[in-house]
Amino acid sequence: MKITTKPIGWAFASLTLLALQAVTARADGGLTIERAAADYANNQITVTGSNFSPDGSPPTVALADSTLVLVAFSNQKAAASLPAGIAPGSYLLAVTNSAHQTAQYRMTLGAAPDFSKLRFHAEGLYSPWAIAGSFAYAGLLQDLNAPKEWGQGFAPYGKRLASTDGCAVIHGVLALGLDSALHQDPRYFRLGRDGFWRRMGHVVRGTFLTHTDTGGETFATWRFGSAYGAAFLSNEWYPDRLNTVRLGFLQGSVRVGFDLIANVSSEFWPSIKKKLFHRG
């Protein structure tokens, strides 16, 4: 009877891989990686261990020889952004501290949960905050009597609310069509470190540029195309005196400005919340 060693070989390789994942990686001088975990919801990897920052300087975190953007660190923990669109597989993680000590750790990344662009834009239309914003904006237009041709009263308020919602729907449809066709990722990824002005620069960059589905970076065509496209198209049902190129450009710019404000909130609110409520 012929006995094959192939299954035994595969079993041995699997056990070896598991052992590599479980082992604590240690460098001379006490630099240790005890665990590494991927947070796919925030597109981050968190590494825990010891002696990451013996003098308070930020460590360097690399995955498969590519240096990652550091989000936060302490002497026992480091969080870094995962490259967008990274494929599932086994990767060698390395942490280097300010003493030039390096520890390595073998980890496996699984398949990240599918990101649904349709759900992302739908939540932008029908989340409680979005609905409340539509009612509030329609109320502001009612108070300003804009446009004045629509008059005052319950029916004109309903018309202003329908106009606001219609513009939002057009914006969502255009955004979904553009980021799907151009393979752009509409999400904002926060920096979370390096001081106020550096983070503000990251916010501005993240408003004008966007990640691609494959992990690159490009001009945020989906954002600007949908903002100005929705402004010009929704002005078609406004009175003729308001259906102008100037107003369309102004309204599109205001929408991009609101996106910038939303990104500022995404960048800084978690830090503010942590300081106010003493929680992460």
C-alpha positions as CSV (number, residue, x, y, z in Angstrom):
1,M,0.0,0.0,0.0
2,K,1.4,3.4,-1.0
3,I,1.4,6.0,1.8
4,T,1.4,9.7,0.6
5,T,3.1,12.3,2.7
6,K,1.3,15.3,1.0
7,P,-1.5,15.7,3.6
8,I,1.1,15.4,6.4
9,G,3.2,18.1,4.7
10,W,0.2,20.4,4.4
11,A,-0.7,19.8,8.1
12,F,2.8,20.6,9.1
13,A,2.8,23.8,7.1
14,S,-0.5,24.9,8.6
15,L,0.8,24.3,12.1
16,T,3.9,26.2,11.3
17,L,1.9,29.2,10.1
18,L,-0.2,29.2,13.2
19,A,2.8,29.0,15.4
20,L,4.3,32.0,13.5
21,Q,1.2,34.0,14.1
22,A,1.1,33.1,17.8
23,V,4.7,33.6,18.6
24,T,5.8,36.8,20.4
25,A,8.3,38.7,18.2
26,R,11.2,40.2,20.2
27,A,14.1,42.3,19.3
28,D,17.3,42.9,21.3
29,G,16.7,45.5,23.9
30,G,13.1,44.5,24.8
31,L,11.1,45.6,21.7
32,T,8.2,43.1,21.6
33,I,5.2,42.6,19.4
34,E,2.6,40.5,21.2
35,R,-0.4,40.9,19.0
36,A,-1.6,42.5,15.8
37,A,-5.2,42.9,14.7
38,A,-6.9,44.4,11.7
39,D,-9.9,46.8,12.2
40,Y,-11.5,46.7,8.8
41,A,-14.3,49.2,9.8
42,N,-11.7,51.9,10.4
43,N,-9.2,50.6,7.8
44,Q,-6.5,50.3,10.5
45,I,-4.2,47.8,12.1
46,T,-3.4,47.9,15.8
47,V,-0.2,46.4,17.2
48,T,0.4,45.8,20.9
49,G,3.6,45.0,22.7
50,S,6.3,46.8,24.6
51,N,9.1,49.3,24.0
52,F,7.6,50.8,20.9
53,S,8.5,54.3,21.9
54,P,11.2,54.3,24.7
55,D,11.9,58.1,24.3
56,G,8.4,59.2,23.2
57,S,9.3,59.3,19.5
58,P,6.9,57.6,17.0
59,P,7.8,54.1,15.8
60,T,7.8,53.0,12.2
61,V,5.2,50.4,11.2
62,A,5.7,48.5,8.0
63,L,3.7,45.8,6.3
64,A,5.2,43.7,3.6
65,D,8.1,46.3,3.3
66,S,5.7,49.2,2.9
67,T,5.7,51.8,5.6
68,L,2.2,52.5,6.9
69,V,0.7,55.9,8.0
70,L,0.8,56.0,11.8
71,V,-2.5,57.0,13.4
72,A,-1.6,56.8,17.1
73,F,1.1,55.3,19.3
74,S,2.3,54.8,22.9
75,N,5.1,52.7,24.3
76,Q,2.8,49.6,24.3
77,K,0.6,50.2,21.2
78,A,0.7,51.5,17.7
79,A,-2.2,52.0,15.3
80,A,-1.6,52.5,11.6
81,S,-3.7,52.9,8.4
82,L,-4.0,49.8,6.2
83,P,-3.4,50.4,2.5
84,A,-6.8,50.7,0.7
85,G,-7.7,47.6,-1.2
86,I,-5.0,45.3,0.4
87,A,-5.6,41.7,-0.6
88,P,-6.2,38.9,2.0
89,G,-3.1,36.9,2.7
90,S,-0.2,36.4,5.1
91,Y,2.1,39.4,5.7
92,L,5.2,40.2,7.6
93,L,4.7,43.1,10.0
94,A,7.7,45.1,11.3
95,V,7.9,47.7,14.0
96,T,11.0,49.8,14.4
97,N,11.5,52.1,17.4
98,S,13.6,55.2,17.9
99,A,16.5,53.1,19.1
100,H,16.6,51.4,15.7
101,Q,15.4,48.1,17.1
102,T,13.1,46.1,14.9
103,A,10.6,43.3,15.8
104,Q,8.7,41.3,13.3
105,Y,5.4,39.5,13.4
106,R,3.7,37.2,10.9
107,M,0.0,38.0,10.6
108,T,-2.9,37.0,8.3
109,L,-5.3,39.5,6.9
110,G,-8.7,38.1,6.0
111,A,-11.1,39.5,3.4
112,A,-12.4,42.8,4.6
113,P,-16.2,43.2,4.7
114,D,-17.5,44.4,1.4
115,F,-17.9,48.2,1.3
116,S,-21.1,49.1,-0.3
117,K,-21.1,52.5,-2.1
118,L,-24.8,52.2,-2.5
119,R,-25.3,51.9,1.2
120,F,-22.8,54.7,1.9
121,H,-24.7,57.2,-0.3
122,A,-28.1,56.0,0.8
123,E,-27.1,56.7,4.4
124,G,-26.1,60.2,3.3
125,L,-29.7,60.7,2.1
126,Y,-31.8,58.9,4.7
127,S,-29.9,58.9,8.0
128,P,-31.6,60.8,10.8
129,W,-29.1,63.7,10.5
130,A,-29.7,64.0,6.8
131,I,-33.5,64.1,7.2
132,A,-33.3,66.6,10.0
133,G,-30.9,68.7,7.9
134,S,-33.4,68.7,5.0
135,F,-36.2,69.9,7.2
136,A,-34.0,72.6,8.8
137,Y,-32.7,73.9,5.5
138,A,-36.2,74.1,4.0
139,G,-37.2,76.0,7.2
140,L,-34.3,78.4,6.6
141,L,-35.4,79.0,3.0
142,Q,-39.0,79.5,4.3
143,D,-37.8,82.1,6.8
144,L,-35.8,83.9,4.1
145,N,-38.7,83.6,1.7
146,A,-36.3,82.1,-0.9
147,P,-37.2,82.0,-3.7
148,K,-39.8,84.8,-3.1
149,E,-41.9,83.5,-6.0
150,W,-42.9,80.5,-4.0
151,G,-44.5,82.6,-1.2
152,Q,-45.2,81.6,2.4
153,G,-47.4,79.0,4.1
154,F,-47.5,75.3,4.5
155,A,-47.7,74.4,0.8
156,P,-44.6,76.6,-0.1
157,Y,-42.7,75.0,2.7
158,G,-43.5,71.6,1.3
159,K,-42.3,72.8,-2.1
160,R,-39.0,73.9,-0.6
161,L,-38.7,70.7,1.3
162,A,-39.3,68.7,-1.9
163,S,-36.8,70.8,-3.7
164,T,-34.1,70.2,-1.0
165,D,-34.8,66.5,-1.1
166,G,-34.8,66.4,-4.9
167,C,-31.4,68.1,-5.0
168,A,-30.0,65.6,-2.4
169,V,-31.3,62.6,-4.4
170,I,-29.7,63.9,-7.6
171,H,-26.4,64.5,-5.7
172,G,-26.5,60.9,-4.4
173,V,-27.2,59.4,-7.7
174,L,-24.5,61.3,-9.4
175,A,-22.0,60.5,-6.7
176,L,-22.7,56.8,-6.8
177,G,-22.5,56.8,-10.6
178,L,-19.2,58.6,-10.7
179,D,-17.4,56.8,-7.9
180,S,-18.6,53.4,-9.3
181,A,-17.6,54.2,-12.9
182,L,-14.3,55.8,-11.9
183,H,-13.5,53.2,-9.2
184,Q,-13.1,55.9,-6.5
185,D,-13.6,55.4,-2.8
186,P,-15.9,58.1,-1.3
187,R,-14.9,57.5,2.3
188,Y,-12.7,59.9,4.4
189,F,-9.9,58.3,6.3
190,R,-8.7,60.3,9.3
191,L,-5.1,60.9,10.2
192,G,-5.7,61.2,14.0
193,R,-2.3,62.5,15.0
194,D,0.6,65.0,14.3
195,G,-1.0,68.2,15.6
196,F,-3.8,70.6,14.5
197,W,-2.3,72.1,11.3
198,R,-1.0,68.8,9.9
199,R,-4.4,67.2,10.5
200,M,-6.2,70.2,8.9
201,G,-3.9,69.8,5.9
202,H,-4.9,66.1,5.8
203,V,-8.6,67.2,5.8
204,V,-8.1,69.6,2.9
205,R,-6.2,66.9,1.0
206,G,-8.9,64.4,1.8
207,T,-11.6,66.7,0.4
208,F,-9.9,67.5,-2.9
209,L,-8.3,64.0,-3.4
210,T,-9.8,60.6,-2.8
211,H,-8.6,57.0,-2.6
212,T,-9.1,54.7,-5.5
213,D,-10.5,51.2,-5.1
214,T,-7.1,49.8,-5.7
215,G,-5.4,51.9,-3.0
216,G,-4.1,54.9,-5.0
217,E,-5.0,58.5,-4.8
218,T,-6.6,60.8,-7.4
219,F,-8.7,64.0,-7.8
220,A,-12.1,63.6,-6.1
221,T,-14.1,63.7,-9.4
222,W,-17.1,62.0,-7.7
223,R,-17.3,64.8,-5.1
224,F,-17.0,67.8,-7.4
225,G,-18.9,66.3,-10.3
226,S,-21.9,65.4,-8.0
227,A,-21.8,68.7,-6.1
228,Y,-21.9,71.0,-9.2
229,G,-24.0,68.6,-11.3
230,A,-26.7,68.5,-8.6
231,A,-26.6,72.3,-8.2
232,F,-27.1,73.0,-11.9
233,L,-29.7,70.3,-12.4
234,S,-31.8,71.2,-9.4
235,N,-31.9,74.8,-10.4
236,E,-34.0,73.8,-13.4
237,W,-37.1,73.9,-11.3
238,Y,-36.2,77.3,-9.7
239,P,-37.5,80.6,-11.2
240,D,-35.7,81.7,-14.3
241,R,-33.9,84.6,-12.5
242,L,-32.2,82.0,-10.2
243,N,-31.4,79.4,-12.9
244,T,-28.0,80.9,-13.7
245,V,-24.4,79.6,-14.0
246,R,-23.3,81.9,-11.2
247,L,-25.9,80.5,-8.7
248,G,-25.1,76.9,-9.8
249,F,-21.4,77.4,-9.2
250,L,-22.1,79.1,-5.9
251,Q,-24.4,76.2,-4.7
252,G,-21.9,73.6,-5.8
253,S,-19.1,75.3,-4.0
254,V,-21.2,75.5,-0.8
255,R,-21.9,71.7,-1.0
256,V,-18.1,71.0,-1.3
257,G,-17.7,73.4,1.7
258,F,-20.1,71.3,3.7
259,D,-18.2,68.2,2.8
260,L,-15.0,69.9,4.1
261,I,-16.8,70.6,7.4
262,A,-18.0,67.0,7.6
263,N,-14.4,65.8,7.1
264,V,-13.2,68.2,9.8
265,S,-15.8,66.7,12.1
266,S,-14.7,63.1,11.2
267,E,-11.0,64.1,11.8
268,F,-11.3,65.9,15.2
269,W,-14.5,64.7,16.9
270,P,-13.2,61.3,18.0
271,S,-10.2,63.2,19.7
272,I,-12.5,65.8,21.3
273,K,-14.9,63.1,22.5
274,K,-12.0,61.1,24.0
275,K,-10.9,64.2,26.0
276,L,-14.4,65.3,27.0
277,F,-15.6,61.8,28.1
278,H,-12.3,60.1,28.8
279,R,-13.0,57.3,26.4
280,G,-11.7,56.1,23.0
